[in-house]
Amino acid sequence: MKVIISGYGKMGHMVENNLRLRGIECVCASEDIKSVDPAVAKECVCIDFTTPAAFRENYAFLAENFKAVVIGTTGWNDIKDEVVACFEKCGTTMIYASNFSIGVNVFFAASDYLSKMLADAGGYSAFVEEKHHSHKLDRPSGTAKSIADIVEANMGAAPDIASIRCGEIPGIHTLGFEGANDRITLTHEAFSREGFAAGAVEAALRTENLNGVHEFKDIIFNI
């Protein structure tokens, strides 16, 4: 497998390092993915960690030219239907996630289980809190939105989301359930961004045996 990285900020560098550790060829890392030769792109998987604005400009190029694409960029959920339709039309495999951390994807599964149980029990309401570094552009985070979507699907009400931006926090997400007599909280804290890079590279490896559009949380545990 050959990989091209779209976006060469902190996450791009971490993805590059993870590829090196796994012995996977990184053809290049580009801040301008549209400058990549389409003949080269068609032999490669693209891992995208850019910005919401850059992804909106680039997604059609990615779908039209790459063998497969892994999308770690968030903040484009409002055009999700358009993006998915574009990849499906082009027949390009796409794996996306609000968070590529393996631990966070376990957190999603736990959130689903807890919210289903408490919906059946009744008498509980939910809240979500997320904390990130001050450079993060989208608010609330894509991960927090994913947690809220899970809860809403199971409990019939969207939980409030509180967002905090401070310093260099890699990411802390808390899901809470408040009842008349008790409170249940579930928290995931990322110690660094390395887990996101490792998960994205794992997703790139999974594209070799997949077709179509998939969310990472739906495929990661199907070993």
SERO-4910 file (N, C-alpha, C, O; in steps of 0.05 Angstrom, whole numbers):
BEGIN
 pado doro    nc1    nc2    nc3   cac1   cac2   cac3    cc1    cc2    cc3    oc1    oc2    oc3
  Met    A     17    -24      0      0      0      0     18     25      0     38     26     14
  Lys    A      9     45    -16     23     71    -16      3     92     -6    -21     91    -12
  Val    A     14    111      8     -3    132     20      7    160     13     31    165     12
  Ile    A    -12    177      8     -7    206      5    -23    220     27    -46    215     31
  Ile    A    -10    238     42    -22    253     64    -31    280     53    -16    295     41
  Ser    A    -57    286     58    -67    312     52    -68    329     77    -83    322     96
  Gly    A    -52    350     78    -49    366    102    -24    358    117    -21    335    124
  Tyr    A     -6    377    122     19    371    134     24    387    159     46    398    164
  Gly    A      3    389    176      6    401    202     14    380    222     28    361    216
  Lys    A      6    384    248     14    366    269      4    337    263     19    318    267
  Met    A    -21    335    255    -31    308    249    -18    296    225    -12    272    225
  Gly    A    -13    311    205      1    301    181     28    289    188     36    268    178
  His    A     43    304    205     69    294    213     67    268    229     83    250    226
  Met    A     46    267    246     43    242    263     35    218    246     44    196    250
  Val    A     18    223    226     11    202    207     35    192    192     40    168    189
  Glu    A     52    211    183     76    204    168     94    187    186    105    167    177
  Asn    A     97    194    211    114    179    229    103    151    234    118    131    235
  Asn    A     76    148    237     64    122    241     68    104    217     72     80    219
  Leu    A     65    116    193     70    101    168     98     90    168    103     67    160
  Arg    A    117    107    175    145     99    176    150     75    195    164     56    189
  Leu    A    138     77    219    141     56    239    129     30    229    139      8    237
  Arg    A    109     31    212     96      7    203    108     -3    176    100    -24    165
  Gly    A    127     12    166    139      4    141    122      8    116    124     -6     97
  Ile    A    104     28    118     86     34     96     97     58     81    104     78     93
  Glu    A     97     57     54    109     78     38     91    103     39     67    102     32
  Cys    A    103    126     46     89    152     44    101    166     19    124    174     19
  Val    A     85    167     -2     94    179    -27    100    209    -23    121    219    -32
  Cys    A     82    223    -10     87    251     -4     66    261     16     46    247     21
  Ala    A     71    284     28     52    298     45     48    326     33     68    340     29
  Ser    A     24    333     26     19    357     11     -1    376     25    -21    367     35
  Glu    A      6    401     25    -13    422     34    -33    429     11    -53    441     16
  Asp    A    -26    422    -13    -43    427    -36    -48    401    -51    -34    395    -70
  Ile    A    -67    386    -42    -71    359    -53    -78    359    -82    -73    340    -96
  Lys    A    -90    381    -92    -97    382   -120    -72    384   -139    -75    382   -163
  Ser    A    -49    389   -127    -24    390   -143    -13    362   -148      6    360   -163
  Val    A    -24    342   -135    -14    315   -138    -22    304   -166    -45    307   -174
  Asp    A     -3    292   -180     -8    280   -206    -30    258   -204    -26    239   -188
  Pro    A    -52    260   -218    -73    240   -217    -64    212   -223    -74    193   -212
  Ala    A    -43    209   -240    -32    183   -246    -19    170   -221    -20    146   -218
  Val    A     -8    187   -204      4    177   -179    -18    172   -159    -18    152   -144
  Ala    A    -38    191   -158    -59    189   -138    -75    163   -141    -83    151   -121
  Lys    A    -79    154   -165    -96    130   -169    -84    104   -158    -98     84   -155
  Glu    A    -58    105   -152    -44     82   -140    -42     84   -110    -30     67    -97
  Cys    A    -54    106    -99    -49    112    -70    -75    115    -54    -96    121    -65
  Val    A    -73    110    -28    -93    117     -9    -86    145      2    -64    150      9
  Cys    A   -106    162      3   -102    189     15   -112    189     43   -134    180     48
  Ile    A    -96    199     61   -105    204     89   -107    234     92    -87    249     90
  Asp    A   -131    244     98   -136    273     98   -140    283    127   -158    275    141
  Phe    A   -122    300    135   -124    315    160   -119    344    153    -96    354    158
  Thr    A   -139    358    143   -135    386    135   -153    403    153   -153    401    177
  Thr    A   -168    421    140   -187    439    155   -214    435    142   -216    425    119
  Pro    A   -236    442    156   -262    440    144   -264    454    117   -276    444     98
  Ala    A   -252    478    115   -254    493     90   -238    479     68   -247    477     45
  Ala    A   -214    469     74   -198    456     54   -211    430     44   -211    424     20
  Phe    A   -223    415     63   -236    390     55   -260    396     36   -264    381     17
  Arg    A   -275    417     41   -297    424     24   -288    430     -4   -302    424    -24
  Glu    A   -264    442     -6   -253    448    -33   -242    423    -47   -241    422    -71
  Asn    A   -233    404    -31   -217    382    -42   -232    355    -45   -222    338    -59
  Tyr    A   -255    352    -32   -266    325    -31   -272    313    -58   -269    289    -62
  Ala    A   -281    329    -77   -288    319   -104   -262    309   -117   -262    288   -131
  Phe    A   -240    324   -114   -215    315   -126   -206    289   -114   -196    271   -128
  Leu    A   -209    287    -87   -201    262    -74   -217    238    -85   -206    217    -90
  Ala    A   -243    242    -87   -261    220    -96   -255    212   -125   -256    189   -132
  Glu    A   -248    232   -141   -244    227   -170   -217    215   -177   -214    203   -198
  Asn    A   -197    218   -159   -170    211   -167   -156    190   -150   -138    177   -160
  Phe    A   -164    186   -125   -149    168   -108   -162    140   -108   -186    137   -113
  Lys    A   -146    120   -102   -155     92   -100   -175     90    -76   -195     76    -78
  Ala    A   -168    103    -54   -185    103    -31   -178    127    -14   -156    139    -17
  Val    A   -196    136      4   -191    159     20   -200    154     49   -221    143     54
  Val    A   -183    163     68   -189    162     96   -191    191    105   -172    207    102
  Ile    A   -214    198    117   -219    226    124   -220    230    154   -238    220    168
  Gly    A   -199    243    164   -198    250    192   -207    278    198   -210    286    221
  Thr    A   -210    294    177   -219    322    181   -248    322    190   -264    305    181
  Thr    A   -255    340    208   -283    342    217   -294    370    209   -279    386    198
  Gly    A   -319    375    216   -330    401    210   -344    403    183   -348    425    173
  Trp    A   -351    380    171   -364    381    145   -390    364    145   -400    356    124
  Asn    A   -401    359    169   -425    342    171   -449    353    156   -466    338    148
  Asp    A   -449    380    153   -472    392    139   -473    385    109   -493    388     96
  Ile    A   -450    376     98   -449    368     69   -444    338     67   -435    329     46
  Lys    A   -448    324     88   -442    295     88   -456    280     65   -444    264     52
  Asp    A   -481    286     60   -496    273     39   -483    278     12   -481    259     -5
  Glu    A   -474    302      7   -461    309    -18   -434    294    -21   -428    283    -42
  Val    A   -419    293      1   -393    279      0   -397    250     -5   -383    238    -22
  Val    A   -415    237     10   -419    208      7   -429    202    -22   -419    183    -34
  Ala    A   -447    219    -32   -457    214    -60   -434    217    -80   -434    202   -100
  Cys    A   -416    235    -76   -394    239    -94   -375    215    -94   -368    205   -116
  Phe    A   -369    204    -71   -351    180    -69   -365    156    -81   -353    140    -94
  Glu    A   -391    153    -76   -406    131    -87   -407    132   -117   -405    112   -131
  Lys    A   -412    156   -128   -413    160   -157   -386    152   -170   -385    141   -191
  Cys    A   -364    160   -156   -337    154   -167   -328    126   -162   -308    117   -173
  Gly    A   -342    111   -145   -334     84   -138   -309     83   -121   -294     63   -123
  Thr    A   -304    104   -106   -280    105    -89   -286     98    -61   -304    109    -48
  Thr    A   -270     80    -50   -274     72    -22   -267     96     -3   -247    109     -7
  Met    A   -284    100     16   -280    122     35   -286    112     63   -306     99     68
  Ile    A   -267    118     82   -272    113    110   -269    139    125   -249    153    121
  Tyr    A   -289    146    140   -288    172    154   -294    167    184   -305    147    191
  Ala    A   -286    186    200   -292    184    229   -290    212    241   -275    229    232
  Ser    A   -306    216    261   -303    241    277   -279    238    295   -268    258    305
  Asn    A   -270    213    299   -247    208    316   -236    180    310   -251    161    311
  Phe    A   -211    178    303   -199    153    295   -186    138    318   -174    116    314
  Ser    A   -187    148    342   -176    135    365   -192    109    370   -216    109    370
  Ile    A   -177     87    375   -190     61    381   -206     64    407   -229     54    409
  Gly    A   -195     78    427   -208     82    452   -234     97    449   -254     90    462
  Val    A   -235    117    433   -259    133    429   -280    116    415   -304    119    421
  Asn    A   -272     98    397   -292     81    384   -303     60    404   -326     52    400
  Val    A   -288     52    424   -299     36    446   -318     53    462   -339     44    470
  Phe    A   -311     78    466   -328     98    480   -355    100    466   -376    101    479
  Phe    A   -355    102    439   -380    103    424   -397     79    430   -421     81    434
  Ala    A   -385     55    430   -400     30    435   -412     30    463   -435     22    467
  Ala    A   -396     40    482   -405     41    510   -428     61    513   -447     57    527
  Ser    A   -426     84    498   -446    104    499   -473     93    488   -494     99    498
  Asp    A   -471     78    467   -494     65    455   -508     46    475   -532     47    478
  Tyr    A   -492     30    488   -502     10    507   -516     24    531   -538     17    538
  Leu    A   -502     44    542   -512     57    566   -538     73    559   -557     72    575
  Ser    A   -538     87    537   -561    103    531   -586     86    524   -608     94    530
  Lys    A   -581     62    513   -604     44    508   -615     34    535   -639     33    539
  Met    A   -597     26    553   -606     16    579   -621     37    595   -642     32    607
  Leu    A   -611     62    595   -623     83    610   -649     93    597   -667    103    611
  Ala    A   -651     91    571   -676     97    558   -698     78    567   -721     85    571
  Asp    A   -690     52    569   -710     32    578   -717     36    608   -740     33    615
  Ala    A   -697     45    624   -702     49    652   -719     74    657   -736     74    675
  Gly    A   -715     94    641   -730    119    644   -719    137    666   -706    127    685
  Gly    A   -726    162    665   -719    180    687   -691    193    685   -682    206    705
  Tyr    A   -677    189    663   -650    201    660   -649    219    636   -662    215    615
  Ser    A   -634    240    639   -627    258    616   -597    259    613   -582    253    632
  Ala    A   -588    266    590   -559    264    583   -547    291    577   -561    310    569
  Phe    A   -520    293    581   -505    316    573   -478    307    562   -469    286    569
  Val    A   -466    324    546   -440    319    534   -422    343    539   -431    366    535
  Glu    A   -397    338    547   -377    359    550   -352    352    535   -343    329    536
  Glu    A   -341    370    519   -316    365    505   -296    388    509   -304    411    510
  Lys    A   -271    380    512   -249    400    516   -227    394    496   -219    372    492
  His    A   -218    415    483   -197    413    463   -178    437    463   -183    457    476
  His    A   -156    434    449   -137    455    446   -149    479    433   -169    478    419
  Ser    A   -136    502    438   -148    528    429   -146    531    399   -157    550    388
  His    A   -131    514    384   -129    516    355   -151    502    340   -154    505    316
  Lys    A   -167    486    354   -188    470    340   -209    489    329   -219    506    343
  Leu    A   -215    485    303   -233    504    289   -262    498    293   -278    517    294
  Asp    A   -270    472    294   -299    467    296   -307    465    325   -292    455    343
  Arg    A   -331    474    331   -343    474    358   -373    470    355   -386    486    342
  Pro    A   -384    449    368   -371    428    383   -355    409    365   -358    410    341
  Ser    A   -339    392    377   -323    374    362   -340    353    348   -363    348    356
  Gly    A   -329    342    326   -343    321    312   -349    297    330   -369    284    328
  Thr    A   -330    291    348   -333    269    367   -357    274    385   -373    256    390
  Ala    A   -359    298    396   -382    305    413   -408    302    398   -428    293    409
  Lys    A   -408    311    373   -433    308    357   -440    279    353   -463    271    354
  Ser    A   -420    262    349   -425    233    345   -437    221    370   -456    205    369
  Ile    A   -426    229    394   -437    219    419   -466    228    422   -483    213    430
  Ala    A   -471    254    416   -498    265    419   -517    250    400   -540    245    407
  Asp    A   -508    244    376   -525    230    357   -533    202    367   -555    193    364
  Ile    A   -513    189    379   -518    162    390   -540    164    412   -558    148    413
  Val    A   -536    183    430   -555    186    452   -583    194    442   -603    183    451
  Glu    A   -584    212    423   -610    221    413   -625    198    400   -649    195    403
  Ala    A   -610    181    384   -623    158    371   -635    139    391   -655    127    385
  Asn    A   -622    136    414   -632    117    434   -651    128    455   -669    114    465
  Met    A   -648    154    461   -665    166    482   -686    186    472   -702    195    488
  Gly    A   -684    192    446   -705    209    434   -702    239    439   -719    255    432
  Ala    A   -679    247    451   -674    276    457   -645    281    453   -628    265    462
  Ala    A   -638    303    441   -610    310    437   -599    323    462   -611    342    473
  Pro    A   -577    312    472   -565    324    496   -551    351    490   -541    355    468
  Asp    A   -550    369    510   -535    393    507   -505    386    506   -496    367    518
  Ile    A   -490    402    490   -461    398    488   -447    423    497   -452    445    487
  Ala    A   -429    420    516   -412    442    526   -385    439    514   -373    418    515
  Ser    A   -374    461    502   -348    460    489   -329    479    503   -336    502    510
  Ile    A   -305    470    508   -284    486    520   -259    484    503   -251    463    494
  Arg    A   -247    508    497   -222    509    482   -201    522    499   -204    545    508
  Cys    A   -179    507    504   -159    518    522   -132    504    518   -131    480    516
  Gly    A   -111    520    515    -84    509    514    -80    488    493    -87    492    470
  Glu    A    -68    466    500    -61    445    481    -74    418    488    -63    397    483
  Ile    A    -98    419    499   -113    394    506   -118    378    481   -131    387    463
  Pro    A   -107    353    480   -112    336    456   -141    329    452   -151    328    429
  Gly    A   -156    324    474   -184    318    471   -194    303    496   -183    282    503
  Ile    A   -215    314    509   -228    301    531   -258    302    526   -269    323    521
  His    A   -271    279    526   -300    278    522   -313    264    545   -304    242    554
  Thr    A   -335    275    555   -350    264    577   -379    262    569   -391    281    559
  Leu    A   -391    239    573   -420    235    570   -431    230    598   -422    212    612
  Gly    A   -451    245    606   -463    242    632   -493    237    630   -507    246    612
  Phe    A   -503    221    649   -532    215    651   -541    223    679   -530    213    699
  Glu    A   -560    241    680   -569    252    706   -597    241    712   -616    244    697
  Gly    A   -599    228    736   -625    218    745   -633    232    771   -618    249    781
  Ala    A   -656    225    781   -665    238    806   -647    231    830   -644    247    848
  Asn    A   -635    207    829   -620    198    852   -591    193    847   -576    188    866
  Asp    A   -582    195    822   -554    190    817   -545    201    790   -562    210    774
  Arg    A   -519    200    786   -508    209    760   -487    188    751   -472    178    767
  Ile    A   -488    183    725   -468    165    713   -452    181    693   -463    196    677
  Thr    A   -426    179    694   -409    193    675   -389    174    662   -379    155    675
  Leu    A   -384    178    637   -365    163    621   -346    183    608   -355    201    594
  Thr    A   -320    179    612   -300    199    602   -278    185    587   -268    164    595
  His    A   -271    197    564   -247    189    549   -228    212    547   -236    234    540
  Glu    A   -203    208    554   -183    229    552   -160    219    535   -147    199    541
  Ala    A   -154    234    514   -131    228    497   -107    241    509   -107    264    516
  Phe    A    -85    225    512    -60    236    522    -44    251    501    -28    269    508
  Ser    A    -48    244    476    -35    258    454    -51    252    429    -72    239    430
  Arg    A    -42    263    406    -56    258    381    -46    233    367    -56    226    346
  Glu    A    -27    219    379    -16    195    367    -37    174    361    -36    160    341
  Gly    A    -56    171    379    -77    151    376    -94    157    351   -104    138    338
  Phe    A    -98    182    344   -114    189    321    -99    181    295   -110    170    276
  Ala    A    -72    186    296    -56    178    272    -55    148    269    -58    138    246
  Ala    A    -52    133    290    -51    104    289    -77     93    278    -77     75    261
  Gly    A    -99    104    287   -125     94    278   -130    101    248   -141     84    234
  Ala    A   -121    124    239   -124    131    211   -107    113    193   -116    106    171
  Val    A    -83    106    202    -67     88    186    -80     60    185    -79     46    165
  Glu    A    -91     51    208   -105     26    209   -129     26    189   -134      7    175
  Ala    A   -143     49    188   -165     52    169   -155     50    140   -168     37    123
  Ala    A   -132     62    135   -121     60    108   -115     32    100   -120     24     77
  Leu    A   -105     16    119   -100    -12    114   -126    -27    108   -126    -45     91
  Arg    A   -147    -20    122   -173    -33    118   -185    -28     91   -201    -44     81
  Thr    A   -178     -6     78   -190      1     52   -183    -20     31   -197    -23     11
  Glu    A   -162    -35     35   -154    -55     15   -174    -77     12   -174    -91     -9
  Asn    A   -191    -82     32   -210   -103     31   -239    -93     32   -258   -107     38
  Leu    A   -242    -67     26   -269    -55     28   -276    -40      2   -259    -31    -13
  Asn    A   -303    -39     -2   -314    -21    -23   -335     -4    -10   -347    -11     10
  Gly    A   -340     19    -22   -361     37    -12   -352     56      9   -328     60     14
  Val    A   -372     68     23   -368     88     43   -374     76     71   -395     64     75
  His    A   -355     80     89   -358     67    116   -350     87    138   -331    103    134
  Glu    A   -363     86    160   -354    100    184   -336     81    200   -342     58    203
  Phe    A   -314     92    209   -294     76    223   -305     59    245   -297     35    248
  Lys    A   -323     70    261   -334     56    284   -349     31    276   -353     13    293
  Asp    A   -358     30    251   -374      7    242   -357    -16    231   -368    -38    227
  Ile    A   -331    -11    227   -315    -32    215   -291    -40    233   -280    -61    229
  Ile    A   -283    -23    252   -258    -27    265   -257    -53    282   -236    -65    284
  Phe    A   -280    -61    293   -279    -85    310   -288   -110    295   -290   -131    308
  Asn    A   -292   -108    269   -298   -132    253   -272   -144    243   -266   -142    219
  Ile    A   -257   -156    260   -231   -167    253   -234   -190    234   -214   -202    226
***
